[in-house]
Amino acid sequence: MSTTADAIRSADAHSAHTYHPLPVVVASAEGAWMTDVEGRRYLDMLAGYSALNFGHGNRRLIDAARAQLERVTLTSRAFHHDRFADFCTELADLCGKEMVLPMNTGAEAVETAVKTARKWGYEVKGVPDGHAKIVVAADNFHGRTTTVVSFSTDHDARDHFGPYTPGFEIVPYGDLTALSHAVTENTVAVLLEPIQGEAGVLVPPAGYLSGVRELTRQRNVLFMADEIQSGLGRTGKTFACEHEGVVPDVYILGKALGGGVVPVSAVVADRDVLGVFRPGQHGSTFGGNPLACAVALEVVAMLRSGEYQQRATELGDHLHHELGLLVGAGAVTAVRGRGLWAGVDIAPGHGTGREVSERLMDRRVLVKDTHGSTIRLAPPLVISKEDLDWGLDQLRAVLAS
């Protein structure tokens, strides 16, 4: 068995350095806990950036995957398979929409949504070909493909990857006035995260999402909600847009849709939007494969129970109450978020986000930093209150030291 140091040394020598992971090497995991190569157990308070909403090794999801593994895992879209229609039907129904376009990763789903909006703009709205504009928000994170980084304001993600894809207008997040001014007759869509995750779990001002919905409806523009991190139970609702009673034209889904077992993503919309595609105009060899469909079908069934949304609401209220006490004590300057999702700004003098994450790792709690002084908390929705409280105790101890 490799030691932690051996495994990290080998990874550093043979993999491109696109990440700066904490120095822990996970060998197994169950529920909200992970075990490293040397047998140490850690409480997972990140959940794969919400990809593991249902915990590690969830028995229902593993059983669904195992059963499908014994039957067929891949056909490509050259043929039908017996899980595809059920997957599309059930996911569309969960979203209250008519059609599903399945892909694999979140970035692929965003790229698919961009293509969808442009084609809809040309063929339905009547925008002159090649002139479509999509309005996005500053500090967004929609992935790291060439097109997506073209409208990123994150220098690490964007710099030295040009020339960049045109056709995007960036406005401040949460600013309805700026958004209204940016929308023109050539605007085909507004693409937003209902809560900006990578930016530090930023929740927009009350009324913003409903205002976006009204504006886009009035101006004949698609509202595309990137619910890749915020959706599927994380905030206490199936979708974060529900907190303002908003239904977008297009849902962009990923991460938890694959249950932490396989990568699954999808664009979900009504027929008047996704119906613009014809055979050969978009696709993916692995998109909507039998294994992915089997797992995602089980995810949809689990969400229909409402159990995970309720857990995220109840435990999330507790989480934010306890974190609020840290603000009052001066160790934390601000807490943002909703449900079991929080961005915690560490007060000066208590360390950077990275330093706090490393000290928490030493106390067997795993979180991740962002934007210098911020740590993100997003435990699996299956975490127990006792384990959540233990993790918060470790955070208090780290900040006290």
Sine and cosine of phi, psi and omega as CSV:
sin_phi,cos_phi,sin_psi,cos_psi,sin_omega,cos_omega
0.00,0.00,0.74,-0.67,0.03,-1.00
-0.94,0.34,0.58,-0.81,0.15,-0.99
-0.99,0.17,0.20,-0.98,0.05,-1.00
-0.84,0.54,-0.72,0.69,-0.04,-1.00
-0.89,0.46,-0.68,0.73,0.01,-1.00
-0.88,0.48,-0.72,0.70,-0.04,-1.00
-0.90,0.43,-0.67,0.74,0.00,-1.00
-0.93,0.38,-0.65,0.76,0.01,-1.00
-0.88,0.47,-0.67,0.74,0.01,-1.00
-0.92,0.39,-0.67,0.74,0.03,-1.00
-0.88,0.47,-0.69,0.72,0.00,-1.00
-0.89,0.45,-0.54,0.84,-0.06,-1.00
-0.98,0.21,-0.48,0.88,-0.20,-0.98
-0.84,-0.55,0.04,1.00,0.06,-1.00
-0.84,-0.54,0.55,-0.84,0.06,-1.00
-0.89,0.46,0.62,-0.79,-0.12,-0.99
-1.00,0.04,0.91,0.41,0.00,-1.00
-1.00,-0.04,-0.10,1.00,0.04,-1.00
-0.73,-0.69,0.36,-0.93,0.10,-0.99
-0.83,-0.56,0.96,0.30,-0.10,-1.00
-0.94,0.34,0.37,-0.93,0.16,-0.99
-0.91,0.41,0.49,-0.87,-0.07,-1.00
-0.98,0.20,0.90,0.44,0.10,-0.99
-0.74,-0.67,0.64,-0.77,-0.05,-1.00
-0.87,-0.49,0.96,-0.26,-0.10,-0.99
-0.98,0.19,0.71,-0.71,0.02,-1.00
-0.92,-0.40,-0.47,0.88,0.02,-1.00
-0.40,-0.92,0.26,-0.96,-0.03,-1.00
-0.35,-0.94,0.47,-0.88,0.06,-1.00
-0.42,-0.91,0.75,-0.66,0.02,-1.00
0.89,0.45,-0.86,-0.51,0.01,-1.00
-0.98,-0.21,0.22,0.98,-0.10,-1.00
-0.85,-0.52,0.60,-0.80,0.07,-1.00
-0.82,-0.57,0.52,-0.86,0.00,-1.00
-0.85,-0.53,0.72,-0.69,-0.06,-1.00
-1.00,0.02,0.00,-1.00,-0.10,-0.99
-0.92,0.39,-0.25,0.97,0.01,-1.00
-0.95,-0.31,0.21,0.98,0.12,-0.99
1.00,0.01,0.08,1.00,0.02,-1.00
-0.99,0.14,0.67,-0.75,-0.02,-1.00
-0.98,-0.18,0.62,-0.79,-0.03,-1.00
-0.75,-0.67,0.63,-0.78,0.12,-0.99
-0.99,0.12,0.85,-0.53,-0.03,-1.00
-0.99,0.10,0.94,-0.33,0.02,-1.00
-0.94,-0.34,0.39,0.92,0.03,-1.00
-0.85,-0.53,-0.55,0.83,0.07,-1.00
0.82,0.58,0.69,0.73,0.06,-1.00
0.84,0.55,0.65,0.76,-0.05,-1.00
0.81,0.58,0.65,0.76,0.03,-1.00
0.99,0.11,0.06,1.00,0.09,-1.00
-0.95,0.32,-0.37,0.93,-0.05,-1.00
-0.93,-0.36,0.70,0.72,0.01,-1.00
-0.82,0.58,-0.55,0.83,-0.08,-1.00
-0.99,-0.14,0.23,0.97,0.09,-1.00
1.00,0.07,0.20,-0.98,0.04,-1.00
-0.97,0.23,0.70,-0.71,0.11,-0.99
0.87,0.49,0.56,0.83,0.01,-1.00
-0.82,0.57,0.81,-0.58,-0.17,-0.99
-0.88,0.47,-0.65,0.76,0.01,-1.00
-0.88,0.47,-0.65,0.76,-0.04,-1.00
-0.97,0.26,-0.63,0.78,0.04,-1.00
-0.91,0.42,-0.66,0.75,0.03,-1.00
-0.90,0.44,-0.65,0.76,0.03,-1.00
-0.90,0.44,-0.66,0.75,0.02,-1.00
-0.92,0.39,-0.69,0.73,-0.03,-1.00
-0.89,0.45,-0.67,0.74,0.01,-1.00
-0.89,0.46,-0.64,0.77,0.00,-1.00
-0.95,0.31,-0.57,0.82,0.04,-1.00
-0.84,0.54,-0.53,0.85,-0.02,-1.00
-0.98,0.21,-0.19,0.98,-0.11,-0.99
-0.95,-0.32,-0.93,0.36,0.04,-1.00
-0.30,-0.95,0.66,-0.75,-0.06,-1.00
-0.94,-0.35,-0.46,0.89,-0.08,-1.00
-0.47,-0.88,0.73,-0.68,0.10,-0.99
-0.83,-0.55,-0.27,0.96,-0.29,-0.96
0.92,0.39,0.18,-0.98,0.00,-1.00
-0.99,0.10,0.16,0.99,0.10,-1.00
-0.93,0.37,-0.35,0.94,-0.01,-1.00
-0.72,-0.69,0.37,-0.93,0.19,-0.98
-0.97,0.24,0.41,-0.91,0.22,-0.97
-0.70,-0.72,0.27,-0.96,-0.24,-0.97
-0.99,0.17,0.02,1.00,0.05,-1.00
-0.96,-0.28,-0.23,0.97,-0.17,-0.99
-0.93,0.38,-0.76,0.65,-0.05,-1.00
-0.88,0.47,-0.66,0.75,0.01,-1.00
-0.89,0.45,-0.69,0.72,0.01,-1.00
-0.86,0.52,-0.78,0.63,-0.03,-1.00
-0.89,0.45,-0.66,0.75,-0.02,-1.00
-0.90,0.43,-0.74,0.68,-0.07,-1.00
-0.94,0.34,-0.65,0.76,0.00,-1.00
-0.93,0.36,-0.66,0.75,0.05,-1.00
-0.86,0.51,-0.67,0.74,0.00,-1.00
-0.91,0.41,-0.65,0.76,0.04,-1.00
-0.85,0.52,-0.60,0.80,-0.03,-1.00
-1.00,0.05,-0.16,0.99,-0.08,-1.00
0.94,0.34,0.50,0.87,-0.01,-1.00
-0.86,-0.52,-0.03,-1.00,-0.11,-0.99
-0.96,-0.30,-0.46,0.89,-0.13,-0.99
-0.67,-0.75,0.43,-0.90,-0.01,-1.00
-0.76,-0.65,0.69,-0.73,0.16,-0.99
-0.88,-0.48,0.97,-0.24,-0.10,-0.99
-0.99,0.11,0.63,-0.77,0.11,-0.99
-0.73,-0.68,-0.40,-0.92,-0.07,-1.00
-0.90,-0.44,-0.86,0.52,-0.06,-1.00
-0.97,-0.25,0.26,-0.97,0.04,-1.00
-0.88,0.48,-0.69,0.73,0.01,-1.00
-0.88,0.48,-0.63,0.78,0.06,-1.00
-0.88,0.47,-0.64,0.77,0.01,-1.00
-0.91,0.42,-0.63,0.77,0.04,-1.00
-0.91,0.42,-0.71,0.71,0.06,-1.00
-0.84,0.54,-0.66,0.75,0.02,-1.00
-0.89,0.45,-0.66,0.75,0.02,-1.00
-0.90,0.44,-0.63,0.78,0.04,-1.00
-0.88,0.47,-0.73,0.69,0.03,-1.00
-0.89,0.46,-0.65,0.76,0.02,-1.00
-0.86,0.50,-0.74,0.67,-0.05,-1.00
-0.90,0.44,-0.67,0.75,0.00,-1.00
-0.90,0.43,-0.72,0.70,-0.03,-1.00
-0.91,0.42,-0.66,0.75,0.07,-1.00
-0.87,0.50,-0.68,0.74,-0.01,-1.00
-0.87,0.49,-0.66,0.75,-0.02,-1.00
-0.97,0.25,-0.67,0.74,-0.16,-0.99
-1.00,-0.05,-0.39,0.92,-0.03,-1.00
-0.94,-0.35,-0.79,0.62,-0.05,-1.00
-0.97,0.23,-0.51,0.86,0.01,-1.00
1.00,-0.06,0.37,0.93,0.08,-1.00
-0.92,0.38,0.66,-0.75,0.04,-1.00
-0.85,0.52,0.67,-0.74,-0.07,-1.00
-0.83,0.55,0.75,-0.67,0.01,-1.00
1.00,0.05,0.01,1.00,-0.06,-1.00
-0.93,-0.37,0.10,0.99,-0.07,-1.00
-0.90,0.43,0.64,-0.77,0.06,-1.00
-0.84,-0.54,0.62,-0.78,0.10,-1.00
-0.85,-0.53,0.78,-0.62,0.01,-1.00
-1.00,-0.05,0.75,-0.66,-0.01,-1.00
-0.78,-0.63,0.13,-0.99,-0.05,-1.00
-0.96,-0.27,0.58,-0.81,0.13,-0.99
-0.87,0.49,0.45,-0.89,0.01,-1.00
0.92,0.40,0.32,0.95,0.02,-1.00
-0.95,0.32,0.32,-0.95,0.24,-0.97
-0.65,-0.76,0.94,-0.33,0.00,-1.00
-0.86,-0.51,0.14,0.99,-0.02,-1.00
0.77,-0.64,-0.16,-0.99,-0.08,-1.00
-0.72,-0.69,0.37,0.93,0.10,-0.99
-0.95,0.31,0.21,-0.98,-0.07,-1.00
-0.86,0.52,-0.71,0.71,0.02,-1.00
-0.91,0.42,-0.69,0.72,-0.08,-1.00
-0.92,0.39,-0.66,0.75,0.01,-1.00
-0.94,0.34,-0.24,0.97,0.06,-1.00
-0.90,0.43,-0.41,0.91,0.05,-1.00
-0.88,-0.47,0.45,0.89,0.10,-0.99
-1.00,-0.04,0.53,-0.85,0.12,-0.99
-0.96,-0.28,0.17,0.99,0.03,-1.00
-1.00,0.01,0.91,-0.40,-0.08,-1.00
-0.89,0.46,-0.59,0.80,0.02,-1.00
-0.88,0.48,-0.64,0.77,-0.02,-1.00
-0.97,0.23,-0.46,0.89,-0.19,-0.98
-0.97,-0.23,-0.66,0.75,-0.22,-0.98
-0.88,0.48,0.71,-0.71,0.08,-1.00
0.93,0.36,0.43,0.90,0.11,-0.99
-0.89,-0.45,0.19,0.98,0.01,-1.00
-0.98,0.22,0.08,-1.00,0.10,1.00
-0.94,0.34,0.51,-0.86,-0.16,-0.99
-0.99,-0.12,0.44,-0.90,0.01,-1.00
-0.96,0.28,0.80,-0.60,0.02,-1.00
-0.99,0.16,0.10,-0.99,0.13,-0.99
0.96,-0.28,0.26,0.96,-0.04,-1.00
-0.79,-0.62,0.60,-0.80,0.04,-1.00
-0.85,-0.52,0.82,-0.57,-0.06,-1.00
-0.98,-0.22,0.78,-0.63,0.04,-1.00
-0.79,-0.61,0.32,-0.95,0.03,-1.00
-0.89,0.46,0.65,-0.76,0.04,-1.00
-0.92,0.38,0.70,-0.71,0.04,-1.00
1.00,0.07,0.01,1.00,-0.07,-1.00
-0.96,-0.26,0.99,-0.13,-0.02,-1.00
-0.92,0.40,-0.58,0.82,0.00,-1.00
-0.89,0.45,-0.73,0.69,0.02,-1.00
-0.89,0.46,-0.62,0.78,0.02,-1.00
-0.90,0.43,-0.71,0.71,0.00,-1.00
-0.86,0.50,-0.67,0.74,-0.01,-1.00
-0.93,0.37,-0.46,0.89,-0.05,-1.00
-0.98,0.18,-0.37,0.93,-0.04,-1.00
-0.98,0.19,0.83,-0.56,0.02,-1.00
-0.84,-0.54,-0.07,-1.00,0.01,-1.00
-0.92,0.40,-0.30,0.95,0.02,-1.00
-0.99,-0.12,0.03,1.00,0.04,-1.00
-0.97,0.25,0.79,-0.61,-0.01,-1.00
-0.97,-0.26,-0.38,0.93,-0.05,-1.00
-0.34,-0.94,0.42,-0.91,0.25,-0.97
-0.91,-0.41,0.84,-0.54,-0.04,-1.00
-0.93,-0.37,0.88,-0.47,-0.07,-1.00
-0.63,-0.77,0.46,-0.89,0.28,-0.96
-1.00,0.01,0.80,-0.60,0.05,-1.00
-0.86,0.51,-0.50,0.86,0.19,-0.98
-0.68,-0.73,0.79,-0.62,-0.03,-1.00
-0.99,0.13,0.94,-0.34,-0.10,-1.00
-0.97,0.24,-0.85,0.52,-0.06,-1.00
-0.89,0.46,-0.47,0.88,-0.01,-1.00
-0.95,0.30,-0.11,0.99,0.01,-1.00
0.88,-0.47,0.45,0.89,-0.02,-1.00
0.85,0.53,0.87,0.49,-0.02,-1.00
-1.00,0.05,0.86,-0.50,0.06,-1.00
-1.00,-0.08,0.80,-0.61,-0.04,-1.00
-0.94,0.35,0.27,-0.96,0.04,-1.00
-0.87,0.50,0.50,-0.87,0.04,-1.00
-0.84,0.55,0.72,-0.70,0.01,-1.00
1.00,-0.02,-0.15,0.99,-0.04,-1.00
-0.91,0.41,-0.78,0.63,-0.05,-1.00
-0.90,0.43,-0.65,0.76,0.04,-1.00
-0.92,0.39,-0.55,0.84,0.07,-1.00
-0.92,0.39,-0.64,0.77,0.07,-1.00
-0.89,0.46,-0.67,0.74,0.00,-1.00
-0.88,0.48,-0.69,0.72,-0.02,-1.00
-0.93,0.37,-0.68,0.73,0.01,-1.00
-0.88,0.47,-0.74,0.68,-0.03,-1.00
-0.91,0.41,-0.57,0.82,0.04,-1.00
-0.91,0.40,-0.68,0.73,-0.01,-1.00
-0.91,0.41,-0.57,0.82,-0.12,-0.99
-0.99,-0.16,0.15,0.99,0.02,-1.00
0.84,0.54,0.81,0.59,-0.02,-1.00
-0.78,-0.62,0.63,-0.77,0.03,-1.00
-0.96,0.28,0.70,-0.72,0.17,-0.99
-0.99,-0.16,0.92,-0.39,-0.02,-1.00
-0.95,-0.32,0.90,-0.44,-0.05,-1.00
-0.98,-0.18,0.89,-0.45,0.08,-1.00
-0.99,0.14,0.99,-0.11,-0.01,-1.00
-0.97,-0.23,0.46,0.89,-0.06,-1.00
-0.88,0.47,-0.70,0.71,0.05,-1.00
-1.00,-0.07,-0.61,0.79,-0.15,-0.99
-0.99,0.14,-0.28,0.96,-0.12,-0.99
-1.00,0.00,0.03,-1.00,0.12,-0.99
0.89,0.45,0.72,0.70,0.19,-0.98
0.98,-0.18,-0.29,0.96,-0.15,-0.99
-0.83,0.56,-0.65,0.76,-0.11,-0.99
-1.00,-0.09,0.05,1.00,-0.05,-1.00
0.98,-0.20,-0.13,0.99,0.13,-0.99
-0.83,-0.55,0.30,-0.95,0.07,-1.00
-0.86,0.51,-0.67,0.74,0.05,-1.00
-0.78,-0.62,0.61,-0.80,-0.02,-1.00
-0.90,0.44,-0.47,0.88,0.03,-1.00
-0.86,0.51,-0.44,0.90,-0.05,-1.00
-0.89,0.45,-0.38,0.92,-0.01,-1.00
-0.90,0.44,-0.35,0.94,0.10,-1.00
-0.91,-0.42,0.28,0.96,0.03,-1.00
0.91,0.42,0.47,0.88,-0.10,-0.99
-0.98,-0.19,0.70,-0.72,0.16,-0.99
-0.88,-0.47,0.93,-0.37,0.00,-1.00
-0.96,0.28,0.17,-0.99,0.09,-1.00
-0.96,0.28,-0.55,0.84,-0.08,-1.00
-0.71,-0.71,0.80,-0.60,0.19,-0.98
-0.99,-0.12,0.71,-0.70,0.12,-0.99
-0.92,-0.39,0.89,-0.46,-0.15,-0.99
-0.84,-0.54,0.43,-0.90,0.04,-1.00
-0.13,-0.99,-0.50,-0.87,0.05,-1.00
0.68,0.73,-0.99,-0.11,-0.11,-0.99
-0.90,0.43,-0.27,0.96,0.03,-1.00
-0.88,0.47,-0.44,0.90,0.06,-1.00
-1.00,-0.03,0.07,1.00,0.10,-0.99
0.89,0.46,0.29,0.96,-0.06,-1.00
0.96,0.30,0.22,0.97,-0.04,-1.00
-0.95,-0.32,-0.75,0.66,0.01,-1.00
-0.65,-0.76,0.44,-0.90,0.07,-1.00
-0.96,0.28,0.83,-0.56,0.04,-1.00
-0.66,-0.75,0.75,-0.66,0.11,-0.99
-0.64,-0.77,0.21,-0.98,-0.04,-1.00
-0.30,-0.96,0.50,-0.87,0.23,-0.97
-0.95,-0.31,0.78,-0.63,-0.09,-1.00
-0.81,-0.58,0.80,-0.60,-0.04,-1.00
-0.35,-0.94,0.04,-1.00,0.05,-1.00
-0.99,0.15,0.19,-0.98,-0.08,-1.00
-0.88,0.47,-0.54,0.84,-0.03,-1.00
-0.94,0.35,-0.21,0.98,0.06,-1.00
-0.98,-0.22,-0.89,0.46,-0.04,-1.00
-0.96,0.30,-0.27,0.96,0.02,-1.00
-0.94,0.35,-0.05,1.00,0.01,-1.00
-0.97,0.26,-0.31,0.95,-0.06,-1.00
-0.98,0.18,0.56,-0.83,0.11,-0.99
-0.82,-0.57,0.36,-0.93,-0.01,-1.00
-0.79,0.62,0.71,-0.70,0.01,-1.00
1.00,-0.06,-0.19,0.98,-0.07,-1.00
-1.00,0.01,-0.28,0.96,0.07,-1.00
-0.28,-0.96,0.40,-0.92,0.03,-1.00
0.16,-0.99,-0.06,-1.00,-0.02,-1.00
-0.27,-0.96,0.74,-0.67,0.02,-1.00
-0.85,0.52,-0.68,0.74,-0.07,-1.00
-1.00,-0.07,-0.24,0.97,-0.04,-1.00
-0.88,0.48,0.79,-0.61,0.00,-1.00
0.94,0.34,0.47,0.88,0.01,-1.00
-0.94,0.34,0.34,-0.94,-0.10,-1.00
-0.84,0.54,-0.66,0.75,0.00,-1.00
-0.91,0.42,-0.70,0.71,0.03,-1.00
-0.88,0.48,-0.68,0.73,-0.02,-1.00
-0.90,0.43,-0.65,0.76,-0.01,-1.00
-0.89,0.46,-0.69,0.72,0.00,-1.00
-0.93,0.36,-0.72,0.69,-0.03,-1.00
-0.91,0.42,-0.55,0.83,0.09,-1.00
-0.87,0.50,-0.64,0.76,0.02,-1.00
-0.93,0.36,-0.59,0.80,0.08,-1.00
-0.86,0.51,-0.72,0.69,0.01,-1.00
-0.88,0.48,-0.68,0.73,0.01,-1.00
-0.88,0.47,-0.64,0.77,0.01,-1.00
-0.92,0.40,-0.63,0.78,0.01,-1.00
-0.93,0.38,-0.52,0.85,-0.02,-1.00
-0.90,0.44,-0.40,0.91,-0.01,-1.00
-0.94,0.35,-0.42,0.91,-0.05,-1.00
0.98,0.18,-0.09,1.00,-0.06,-1.00
-0.87,0.49,-0.69,0.72,-0.11,-0.99
-0.97,0.26,-0.57,0.82,0.09,-1.00
-0.90,0.43,-0.65,0.76,0.01,-1.00
-0.92,0.40,-0.67,0.74,0.03,-1.00
-0.88,0.48,-0.68,0.74,0.00,-1.00
-0.90,0.44,-0.58,0.82,0.03,-1.00
-0.93,0.36,-0.78,0.62,-0.09,-1.00
-0.93,0.36,-0.75,0.66,0.01,-1.00
-0.94,0.33,-0.50,0.86,0.05,-1.00
-0.91,0.40,-0.65,0.76,0.07,-1.00
-0.87,0.50,-0.67,0.74,0.02,-1.00
-0.91,0.41,-0.70,0.71,0.01,-1.00
-0.84,0.54,-0.75,0.66,-0.07,-1.00
-0.94,0.33,-0.51,0.86,0.10,-1.00
-0.90,0.44,-0.74,0.67,-0.04,-1.00
-0.92,0.40,-0.64,0.77,0.04,-1.00
-0.92,0.39,-0.55,0.83,0.05,-1.00
-0.88,0.48,-0.54,0.84,0.05,-1.00
-0.91,0.41,-0.52,0.85,0.04,-1.00
-0.94,0.35,-0.54,0.84,0.08,-1.00
-0.90,0.44,-0.71,0.71,0.00,-1.00
-0.89,0.45,-0.48,0.88,-0.01,-1.00
-1.00,0.10,-0.14,0.99,0.07,-1.00
1.00,-0.04,-0.06,1.00,-0.01,-1.00
-0.98,0.19,-0.37,0.93,-0.05,-1.00
-0.77,-0.64,0.68,-0.73,-0.04,-1.00
-1.00,-0.01,-0.45,0.89,0.00,-1.00
-0.30,-0.95,0.49,-0.87,0.10,-0.99
-0.75,-0.66,0.75,-0.67,0.03,-1.00
-0.78,-0.62,0.36,-0.93,0.12,-0.99
0.65,-0.76,-0.15,-0.99,-0.03,-1.00
-0.35,-0.94,0.65,-0.76,-0.04,-1.00
0.89,0.45,-0.57,-0.82,0.00,-1.00
-1.00,0.05,0.86,0.51,-0.05,-1.00
-0.43,-0.90,0.83,-0.56,-0.05,-1.00
-0.54,-0.84,0.64,-0.77,0.23,-0.97
-0.97,-0.26,0.80,-0.59,-0.10,-0.99
-0.88,-0.48,0.90,-0.43,0.02,-1.00
-1.00,0.03,0.87,-0.49,-0.05,-1.00
-0.99,0.16,0.72,-0.69,-0.02,-1.00
-0.92,0.38,0.55,-0.83,0.06,-1.00
-0.82,0.57,0.62,-0.78,-0.02,-1.00
1.00,-0.09,-0.23,0.97,0.02,-1.00
-0.97,-0.23,0.06,1.00,0.05,-1.00
0.95,-0.30,0.30,-0.95,0.09,-1.00
-0.97,0.24,0.19,-0.98,0.07,-1.00
-0.85,0.52,-0.64,0.77,0.03,-1.00
-0.90,0.43,-0.70,0.72,-0.02,-1.00
-0.90,0.44,-0.66,0.75,0.04,-1.00
-0.90,0.43,-0.64,0.77,0.03,-1.00
-0.89,0.46,-0.65,0.76,0.01,-1.00
-0.93,0.38,-0.63,0.77,0.02,-1.00
-0.93,0.36,-0.58,0.82,0.09,-1.00
-0.92,0.40,-0.62,0.79,0.07,-1.00
-0.86,0.52,-0.65,0.76,0.03,-1.00
-0.88,0.47,-0.42,0.91,0.02,-1.00
-0.98,-0.17,0.26,0.97,0.13,-0.99
0.95,0.31,0.57,0.82,0.13,-0.99
-0.79,-0.61,0.74,-0.68,-0.05,-1.00
-0.93,-0.36,0.87,-0.48,0.12,-0.99
-0.74,-0.68,-0.04,-1.00,0.04,-1.00
-0.62,-0.78,0.58,-0.81,-0.02,-1.00
-1.00,0.02,0.29,-0.96,0.15,-0.99
-0.42,-0.91,0.55,-0.83,0.09,-1.00
0.80,0.60,0.71,0.71,0.19,-0.98
0.98,0.21,-0.94,0.34,-0.14,-0.99
-0.96,-0.28,0.13,0.99,-0.12,-0.99
-0.93,-0.37,0.65,-0.76,0.19,-0.98
-0.90,-0.43,0.49,-0.87,0.01,-1.00
-0.94,-0.34,0.70,-0.72,0.07,-1.00
-0.89,-0.46,0.84,-0.54,0.02,-1.00
-0.49,-0.87,0.93,0.37,-0.04,-1.00
-0.92,0.39,0.37,-0.93,0.11,-0.99
-0.82,0.58,0.56,-0.83,-0.03,-1.00
-0.93,0.38,-0.20,0.98,0.01,-1.00
-1.00,0.01,-0.01,1.00,-0.02,-1.00
-0.86,0.51,0.59,-0.80,0.05,-1.00
-0.99,0.14,0.37,-0.93,0.05,-1.00
-0.89,0.46,-0.59,0.81,0.00,-1.00
-0.90,0.44,-0.69,0.72,0.02,-1.00
-0.93,0.37,-0.63,0.78,0.05,-1.00
-0.87,0.49,-0.70,0.71,0.01,-1.00
-0.90,0.44,-0.63,0.78,0.04,-1.00
-0.88,0.47,-0.68,0.73,0.04,-1.00
-0.88,0.47,-0.65,0.76,0.04,-1.00
-0.92,0.39,-0.56,0.83,0.09,-1.00
-0.86,0.50,-0.65,0.76,0.00,-1.00
-0.92,0.39,-0.60,0.80,0.05,-1.00
-0.90,0.43,-0.69,0.72,0.04,-1.00
-0.86,0.51,-0.68,0.73,-0.03,-1.00
-0.91,0.41,-0.65,0.76,0.02,-1.00
-0.90,0.44,-0.70,0.72,-0.02,-1.00
-0.94,0.33,-0.52,0.85,0.03,-1.00
-0.94,0.33,-0.45,0.90,-0.05,-1.00
-1.00,0.09,0.00,0.00,0.00,0.00
